[in-house]
Amino acid sequence: MSITTAAFRFTLTAAALCAAATPASSKPRRVVIRSFDGPVQYAESGRSSVASILTEQYEVVPAAKWDDARATAARHSHGPEQWMRAAKQSGVGAIIEGIVQEEGRRKILNVTVREADNGKEFDAIQIRMDARAGLSTEATRQLQSELDKVLYWIDADHNEAAPVYQPVAPVTGSKRIGSTKAVGADDAGEETVAPRRGRRDARRAERDVRDGDVPDVRDVRALGGEAESDDARDIHDAKPTTVAAAEPANAPEVHDLSVLFPADSAEQKELNPHAFHTPRTTPRIFVDGGMYMGTRSLQFNGTPDSNLQQFEGVASKGFQLNVAAYPWPSQKMDGVMSGLGFTGSIHRSIASSVDFDNGDQIDNYVVNQNGWELGIHYRMPLSNIVSVDGGAFYGNQTYEIEDASPDFEIPDTKYSYLGAGAHLDLNITDRATVGFGARYFTVLDTGDLASTDWFGPTSASGLGLEATFTIPLPKNLYVRGELAYQRISLEMSGGGVITDQEQVTNATDATIIGNVNLGVAF
């Protein structure tokens, strides 16, 4: 063996030993595990299980560091470039998110993995949780297997498709983040294992050979001035091996078409919506207001020959304001209103009046219609499409006719009431809903109508039906519309002047009100 050949072999051996000296437990890639959403007990248990699985193989970076990197990157870029900047600054390779959903008695843990450098989100890993003990041993094993597959895919650098030639030894694809293997044949014919750093050093050495910085085998033969040795012949005859990341059979789907469009194009947003999505805090307070229009009919029933004045189809219009607060939603990020909530509303008529023909002339009287209502609710999403809200409420509705003549025999009413109701919403698109509701209430007071000068003691109850829709707008704004029908049934027991004279037995007070309001959620 020539001195030059021996020196070359010694150099290669030293490089391999230096690469192998890197501890196998090193963690060249890092991950972030964000707080999980859902019932607190199960969300914390699920996050702890994921953390315990990943800690052995990866360095877990605090979520606050990732958030700071995202905020810094947002000052200079948006979309995929923002993700790339944040990943480079923080050194993070993957983002782990999770939510625990309740399906009856079952608890389902959904774990999602995002690529830190582009925000791409893979299909959620779904694991069933035990209602008492969290994740069972089998569920933990399944979760670890699924996480390995997804993180394997990310670490395989599947977006880099450049072939690499290795003159020293064949190299296979990596196994996973933090435990990469490079397998080659040594003098004894056995496999040698080196961490990822060794593979990168080998690639660097190979580039040096191509660039002329390290003597090629042919140069060694020329310098030695002798026939080619067996060792040099083996190296020279070695066929270049293309290094390609092995793709697992069930690797998560990514859109290959995304490379055809600019990073900030509409096509990119359609193909990879998650890459452009920034999680937002679930809104907790909703305020909307606007104009309403309505009509009221107060009709009395008596004997066939009774002379009762009716109040039919009288229109009114005014302003209303609604407030809803659901401070403890079940899903803290990217969710909808849920949990315990409180509502309040007020309305007041504007420029409303009624005409009355007294025989000699037509009089016009101003109508004052106003009211308020407070409620306590519990709202629960039954699925991604359906949400149901049940609650109790207390309110007051006043209807006054100013300066009416004695011949105008329609009393002022002031209903105070207590009741309960339910409402069902259907999510037709993101934050756009249509809903239907019903309510029942008991009238505690009817105002002047129950006076002995009018109809005397009266008992009353009411029911209501409503249909609503919500359309989202930019900047947390939305449009909310409602069409509501209310009917109050009045039962007279006698004792009033009109009741005794006209033999009035009952009456109905019905209103229909519609509105379209502009609102804001925060």
Secondary structure as UniProt FT lines:
FT   HELIX           3..20
FT   TURN            24..25
FT   STRAND          30..33
FT   HELIX           40..55
FT   TURN            56..57
FT   STRAND          59..61
FT   HELIX           63..74
FT   TURN            75..76
FT   HELIX           80..90
FT   STRAND          92..103
FT   TURN            104..105
FT   STRAND          106..115
FT   TURN            116..118
FT   STRAND          125..130
FT   TURN            131..133
FT   HELIX           137..155
FT   TURN            156..159
FT   TURN            177..178
FT   STRAND          182..185
FT   TURN            187..188
FT   STRAND          191..194
FT   HELIX           196..211
FT   HELIX           217..224
FT   HELIX           230..237
FT   TURN            249..250
FT   HELIX           256..260
FT   TURN            263..264
FT   HELIX           266..271
FT   HELIX           273..276
FT   STRAND          285..301
FT   TURN            304..305
FT   STRAND          311..325
FT   STRAND          339..349
FT   STRAND          353..357
FT   STRAND          362..381
FT   STRAND          386..401
FT   TURN            402..403
FT   TURN            406..407
FT   STRAND          413..429
FT   TURN            430..431
FT   STRAND          432..445
FT   HELIX           447..450
FT   TURN            452..455
FT   STRAND          458..472
FT   TURN            475..476
FT   STRAND          477..492
FT   HELIX           497..502
FT   STRAND          506..521
//
